[in-house]
């Protein structure tokens, strides 16, 4: 298949380009390097050094024996998106080009508006460019399990059966997002669902859990092919942040009680699931929702797992609780379904403890690089829009 990746320079995008190529697909993509700029704005950088796109593309050609067509530009420009799709003619488009940070969207009005407009505009441009240039192509859009929030109900995969006043229907499961970012994803999901109905488009919405891990081993040891790994308060997801904290002797910081429950999956499992979604499209006119995670964990479970993995390297990781800068439920029911990807062939890889040890081993050589930006580990972005550094909670 010919697969176009919007956001190909990012954590998932660059990894997916290699994973799909290794599976025999022809991959192209576009990026405007916004992730690099956002992390720089946070005063941070990738824990794993990453090279320029020019160097990445050369390393890609050397390893995989083929050129990766790349368009540098802003997905908020419709002429740019339309030209890229017209020239590449994809069978599938994977949309990873949105801003993926709830804290970033909470900074102030400018950031909240930027995240909303960026995420909605890029999705609209891909939808209309596909309609004009690749109407039979399959859109795979990265959503998030955060769209659902934490309802006091089990969470189905997108839709559920409802009976009300003696009548029954199959309806979209209510979204109860918890940040401006997550609401932008909800609005994007609604637009994709409507485009599927309006234009007979095949679309898959991936409600992905929290991803962790460095680049999969099968991608080799060439540092030019490594994907990024962020650890700052806005773009460092919790397990990646914990591992970076562990290698520099910084406390593993939990927001609030740490009893919040979320779905997680290793990076290599995310690649497996995204590839399965691409390779098994729904029928035309179908909007399909896949909940994508390996298992549900409490957040404090992860602190314990990372501390245990760090201990194998002689690293003593202290676990500390912070006042929670977010507005969220900390004690809640959380049982989402995730059957469809298993039906498509997803098989969880490896064990979590081994994956965490691999991560720490790969991050240890970059300890000084992480330490240099350690000031970005403690949050000062609050959901209220205030900027003040959070405090450690006193031990109980």
C-alpha positions as CSV (number, residue, x, y, z in Angstrom):
1,X,0.0,0.0,0.0
2,X,1.0,3.6,-0.4
3,X,0.7,5.2,3.0
4,X,1.0,9.0,3.6
5,X,1.9,10.0,7.2
6,X,0.9,13.5,8.3
7,X,3.3,14.4,11.1
8,X,6.0,12.0,10.0
9,X,8.8,13.7,12.0
10,X,7.2,13.0,15.4
11,X,7.5,10.3,18.1
12,X,4.9,8.1,16.5
13,X,5.3,9.3,12.9
14,X,9.0,8.6,12.4
15,X,8.6,5.2,14.1
16,X,5.6,4.3,12.0
17,X,7.3,5.2,8.7
18,X,10.0,2.6,9.5
19,X,7.5,0.0,10.8
20,X,5.3,0.2,7.7
21,X,8.3,0.2,5.3
22,X,9.6,-2.9,7.0
23,X,6.2,-4.5,6.4
24,X,6.6,-3.8,2.6
25,X,4.6,-0.6,2.2
26,X,5.5,2.5,0.3
27,X,5.6,5.4,2.7
28,X,5.6,9.2,2.2
29,X,4.8,12.0,4.6
30,X,4.8,15.7,5.6
31,X,5.8,17.7,8.5
32,X,6.4,21.3,9.5
33,X,8.7,20.4,12.6
34,X,6.1,21.8,15.0
35,X,6.9,19.2,17.7
36,X,10.5,20.3,17.7
37,X,9.4,23.9,18.1
38,X,6.8,23.2,20.9
39,X,9.3,21.2,23.0
40,X,11.9,24.0,22.5
41,X,9.3,26.5,23.7
42,X,8.9,24.4,26.9
43,X,12.7,24.8,27.4
44,X,13.4,21.2,26.7
45,X,14.6,18.8,24.1
46,X,14.3,15.1,23.2
47,X,16.1,12.9,25.7
48,X,17.4,10.8,22.7
49,X,19.2,13.2,20.3
50,X,17.5,13.4,16.9
51,X,19.0,14.6,13.7
52,X,17.7,16.9,11.0
53,X,15.1,15.5,8.5
54,X,17.7,15.6,5.8
55,X,19.9,13.3,7.8
56,X,17.0,11.1,8.7
57,X,15.9,10.7,5.1
58,X,19.5,9.7,4.1
59,X,19.7,7.2,6.9
60,X,16.3,5.8,5.8
61,X,17.5,5.3,2.3
62,X,20.6,3.5,3.4
63,X,18.8,1.1,5.7
64,X,15.7,0.4,3.7
65,X,17.1,0.8,0.2
66,X,14.4,3.2,-1.0
67,X,13.6,6.9,-0.9
68,X,11.0,8.3,1.4
69,X,9.1,11.1,-0.3
70,X,8.8,14.0,2.0
71,X,7.0,17.3,1.9
72,X,8.1,20.1,4.3
73,X,5.3,22.4,5.2
74,X,2.3,23.5,7.3
75,X,-0.7,21.2,7.3
76,X,-2.8,24.3,8.1
77,X,-2.2,25.4,4.5
78,X,-4.8,23.6,2.2
79,X,-2.8,24.2,-1.0
80,X,0.2,22.4,0.6
81,X,-1.8,19.5,1.8
82,X,-3.7,19.2,-1.5
83,X,-0.4,19.2,-3.5
84,X,1.2,16.6,-1.3
85,X,-1.7,14.1,-1.6
86,X,-2.1,14.8,-5.3
87,X,1.5,14.0,-5.9
88,X,1.7,10.9,-3.7
89,X,-1.7,9.4,-4.4
90,X,-2.1,7.4,-1.2
91,X,-4.1,4.3,-0.5
92,X,-4.2,5.3,3.2
93,X,-3.5,8.5,5.1
94,X,-2.4,8.4,8.8
95,X,-3.1,11.7,10.6
96,X,-0.5,12.2,13.3
97,X,-0.1,15.9,12.7
98,X,-2.1,17.3,15.6
99,X,-0.7,19.0,18.7
100,X,-0.9,16.2,21.3
101,X,-0.6,18.0,24.6
102,X,-3.3,18.8,27.2
103,X,-0.9,21.0,29.3
104,X,0.2,22.9,26.3
105,X,-3.5,23.7,25.6
106,X,-4.0,25.0,29.1
107,X,-1.2,27.6,29.2
108,X,-3.3,30.6,28.1
109,X,-5.9,31.7,25.5
110,X,-3.4,31.8,22.7
111,X,-2.3,28.2,23.3
112,X,-5.8,27.0,23.8
113,X,-7.0,28.6,20.5
114,X,-3.9,27.4,18.7
115,X,-4.4,23.8,19.7
116,X,-8.1,23.9,18.7
117,X,-7.5,25.6,15.3
118,X,-4.4,23.6,14.5
119,X,-6.0,20.2,15.2
120,X,-9.3,21.0,13.5
121,X,-7.8,22.7,10.5
122,X,-5.3,20.0,9.8
123,X,-8.0,17.3,9.9
124,X,-10.3,19.3,7.7
125,X,-7.6,19.9,5.1
126,X,-6.7,16.2,5.0
127,X,-10.4,15.2,4.6
128,X,-11.0,17.7,1.8
129,X,-7.7,16.9,0.0
130,X,-8.5,13.2,0.2
131,X,-12.0,13.8,-1.2
132,X,-10.4,15.7,-4.1
133,X,-7.3,13.5,-4.8
134,X,-7.7,10.1,-3.2
135,X,-11.5,9.5,-2.6
136,X,-11.0,5.8,-2.1
137,X,-8.2,6.1,0.4
138,X,-8.6,5.1,4.0
139,X,-8.1,7.7,6.7
140,X,-6.5,6.5,10.0
141,X,-6.8,9.4,12.5
142,X,-5.1,9.3,15.8
143,X,-7.6,10.0,18.5
144,X,-7.1,9.4,22.2
145,X,-8.8,7.5,25.0
146,X,-9.0,10.8,26.8
147,X,-11.9,11.7,24.5
148,X,-14.1,9.5,26.7
149,X,-13.1,11.0,30.0
150,X,-13.8,8.8,33.0
151,X,-17.5,8.0,33.0
152,X,-19.0,5.8,35.6
153,X,-19.8,3.2,32.9
154,X,-17.7,0.7,30.9
155,X,-16.4,2.3,27.7
156,X,-17.3,0.7,24.4
157,X,-15.4,1.1,21.1
158,X,-17.0,4.3,19.9
159,X,-20.7,3.3,19.9
160,X,-23.2,1.7,22.2
161,X,-26.8,0.5,22.2
162,X,-29.3,2.9,23.9
163,X,-32.9,2.3,24.9
164,X,-34.8,5.4,25.8
165,X,-38.6,5.8,26.2
166,X,-39.2,2.5,24.6
167,X,-37.0,3.0,21.5
168,X,-33.5,1.7,20.8
169,X,-30.7,3.0,18.7
170,X,-26.9,2.7,18.2
171,X,-25.3,6.0,19.1
172,X,-21.8,7.4,19.6
173,X,-20.7,6.9,23.2
174,X,-20.7,10.3,25.0
175,X,-17.4,12.1,25.1
176,X,-16.4,13.8,28.4
177,X,-13.0,15.2,27.6
178,X,-10.9,16.7,30.4
179,X,-8.8,19.4,28.6
180,X,-9.0,21.9,25.7
181,X,-6.7,19.5,23.8
182,X,-8.9,16.5,24.4
183,X,-12.0,18.5,23.3
184,X,-10.2,19.4,20.0
185,X,-9.8,15.6,19.5
186,X,-13.5,15.1,20.1
187,X,-14.5,17.8,17.6
188,X,-12.1,16.2,15.1
189,X,-13.6,12.8,15.6
190,X,-17.1,14.2,15.0
191,X,-15.9,15.8,11.7
192,X,-14.3,12.6,10.5
193,X,-17.5,10.7,11.3
194,X,-19.6,13.2,9.4
195,X,-17.2,13.2,6.4
196,X,-17.5,9.4,6.2
197,X,-21.2,9.6,6.1
198,X,-21.3,12.6,3.7
199,X,-18.6,11.4,1.2
200,X,-18.7,7.6,1.6
201,X,-15.2,7.8,3.0
202,X,-13.6,4.9,4.9
203,X,-12.2,6.1,8.2
204,X,-10.7,4.6,11.4
205,X,-10.5,6.6,14.6
206,X,-7.8,5.3,16.9
207,X,-8.6,6.0,20.6
208,X,-5.0,5.4,21.8
209,X,-3.9,5.0,25.4
210,X,-0.6,6.4,26.7
211,X,2.4,5.2,24.7
212,X,5.8,4.6,26.2
213,X,9.2,3.3,25.0
214,X,12.2,4.1,22.9
215,X,12.5,3.0,19.3
216,X,11.9,-0.7,18.7
217,X,15.1,-2.9,18.4
218,X,14.2,-4.1,14.9
219,X,14.9,-0.5,13.7
220,X,18.6,-1.0,14.3
221,X,21.3,1.0,16.1
222,X,21.8,3.8,13.6
223,X,21.3,6.9,15.8
224,X,20.0,8.9,12.8
225,X,17.0,6.6,12.7
226,X,16.1,7.0,16.4
227,X,12.8,8.6,17.3
228,X,12.4,11.3,19.8
229,X,11.5,10.8,23.5
230,X,10.2,13.8,25.4
231,X,10.1,14.3,29.2
232,X,9.0,17.9,29.8
233,X,5.7,18.7,31.5
234,X,3.8,19.3,28.3
235,X,5.0,16.6,25.9
236,X,6.6,14.0,28.1
237,X,4.1,11.2,28.7
238,X,4.1,9.7,32.2
239,X,6.1,6.5,31.8
240,X,8.7,8.1,29.5
241,X,9.0,10.9,32.1
242,X,9.4,8.4,35.0
243,X,12.2,6.6,33.2
244,X,14.0,9.9,32.4
245,X,13.6,10.9,36.1
246,X,15.0,7.6,37.2
247,X,18.2,7.8,35.2
248,X,19.1,11.2,36.8
249,X,18.1,10.4,40.3
250,X,15.1,12.8,40.2
251,X,12.0,11.7,42.2
252,X,9.3,10.0,40.2
253,X,6.5,12.5,40.4
254,X,2.9,11.5,40.6
255,X,0.1,14.1,40.2
256,X,-2.2,13.9,43.1
257,X,-2.9,10.5,44.6
258,X,-1.7,8.5,41.6
259,X,-4.8,6.4,41.8
260,X,-6.0,7.5,38.3
261,X,-6.4,4.7,35.9
262,X,-5.5,4.8,32.2
263,X,-4.8,2.4,29.3
264,X,-1.1,2.0,28.2
265,X,0.8,0.3,25.5
266,X,4.5,0.1,24.4
267,X,5.6,2.0,21.4
268,X,6.2,-1.2,19.4
269,X,2.6,-2.3,20.2
270,X,1.3,1.0,19.0
271,X,3.1,0.4,15.7
272,X,1.6,-3.1,15.4
273,X,-1.9,-1.8,16.0
274,X,-1.6,1.2,13.6
275,X,-0.2,-1.1,10.9
276,X,-3.1,-3.5,11.5
277,X,-5.6,-0.6,11.2
278,X,-3.9,0.5,7.9
279,X,-3.8,-3.0,6.4
280,X,-7.4,-3.8,7.4
281,X,-9.6,-0.9,6.3
282,X,-13.3,-0.6,6.9
283,X,-15.7,-0.6,4.0
284,X,-16.4,2.7,2.2
285,X,-18.7,5.0,4.2
286,X,-17.8,3.3,7.5
287,X,-16.5,5.3,10.5
288,X,-14.8,2.7,12.7
289,X,-13.5,3.3,16.2
290,X,-10.7,1.2,17.7
291,X,-9.7,1.5,21.4
292,X,-5.9,1.0,21.3
293,X,-4.1,0.0,24.5
294,X,-2.5,-3.1,26.0
295,X,-3.8,-3.0,29.6
296,X,-5.2,-0.6,32.1
297,X,-3.0,0.4,35.1
298,X,-3.2,2.8,38.0
299,X,-0.6,5.6,37.6
300,X,1.1,4.7,40.9
301,X,1.5,1.2,39.6
302,X,3.8,2.6,36.9
303,X,5.9,4.5,39.5
304,X,6.5,1.2,41.3
305,X,7.4,-0.6,38.1
306,X,9.9,2.0,37.0
307,X,11.5,2.1,40.4
308,X,11.9,-1.7,40.3
309,X,13.4,-1.5,36.8
310,X,15.8,1.3,37.9
311,X,16.9,-0.8,40.9
312,X,18.3,-3.4,38.5
313,X,20.8,-0.7,37.4
314,X,21.7,0.4,40.9
315,X,19.4,3.4,40.6
316,X,17.3,4.3,43.7
317,X,14.1,5.9,42.5
318,X,12.2,7.8,45.1
319,X,8.4,8.1,44.5
320,X,6.9,11.5,45.4
321,X,3.4,13.0,45.1
322,X,2.8,16.5,43.8
323,X,-0.3,18.7,44.2
324,X,-2.3,17.9,41.0
325,X,-2.1,20.8,38.5
326,X,-4.9,19.1,36.5
327,X,-8.7,19.2,37.1
328,X,-9.5,15.5,37.0
329,X,-11.1,12.7,39.0
330,X,-8.4,10.7,40.9
331,X,-10.7,7.9,42.1
332,X,-12.9,6.6,39.3
333,X,-14.3,3.6,37.5
334,X,-12.4,2.7,34.3
335,X,-13.1,-0.3,32.2
336,X,-12.8,0.3,28.4
337,X,-13.3,-2.4,25.7
338,X,-10.5,-3.1,23.3
339,X,-11.6,-6.2,21.4
340,X,-11.4,-5.1,17.7
341,X,-7.7,-4.9,17.4
342,X,-7.3,-8.3,18.9
343,X,-9.8,-9.5,16.3
344,X,-7.6,-7.9,13.6
345,X,-4.5,-9.8,14.9
346,X,-3.0,-7.7,17.7
347,X,-0.8,-9.7,20.0
348,X,0.8,-7.8,23.0
349,X,4.6,-8.0,22.8
350,X,7.0,-8.9,25.6
351,X,6.6,-8.1,29.2
352,X,6.4,-4.7,30.7
353,X,9.3,-5.1,33.2
354,X,11.7,-6.1,30.4
355,X,10.5,-3.1,28.3
356,X,11.2,-0.7,31.1
357,X,14.7,-2.1,31.7
358,X,15.4,-1.7,28.0
359,X,14.2,1.9,28.1
360,X,16.4,2.8,31.1
361,X,19.4,1.1,29.5
362,X,18.9,3.2,26.3
363,X,18.4,6.4,28.3
364,X,21.4,6.1,30.7
365,X,23.9,7.3,28.0
366,X,21.8,10.5,27.8
367,X,21.6,11.1,31.5
368,X,23.5,14.4,31.3
369,X,21.4,15.6,28.5
370,X,18.2,14.9,30.6
371,X,19.8,16.5,33.6
372,X,20.5,19.7,31.7
373,X,16.8,20.2,31.1
374,X,15.6,18.7,34.5
375,X,13.9,22.0,35.3
376,X,11.1,21.1,32.9
377,X,10.2,18.0,34.9
378,X,8.1,19.7,37.6
379,X,4.9,21.3,36.2
380,X,3.9,24.9,36.5
381,X,1.0,24.8,33.9
382,X,-2.3,24.5,35.7
383,X,-5.7,23.7,34.2
384,X,-7.0,27.0,35.7
385,X,-4.6,28.9,33.4
386,X,-2.3,30.0,36.2
387,X,1.4,29.5,35.9
388,X,3.0,28.6,39.3
389,X,5.2,25.6,40.2
390,X,3.4,22.8,42.0
391,X,4.5,21.7,45.4
392,X,5.4,18.3,46.7
393,X,2.9,16.8,49.0
394,X,4.0,16.0,52.6
395,X,4.4,12.3,53.3
396,X,1.4,10.8,55.1
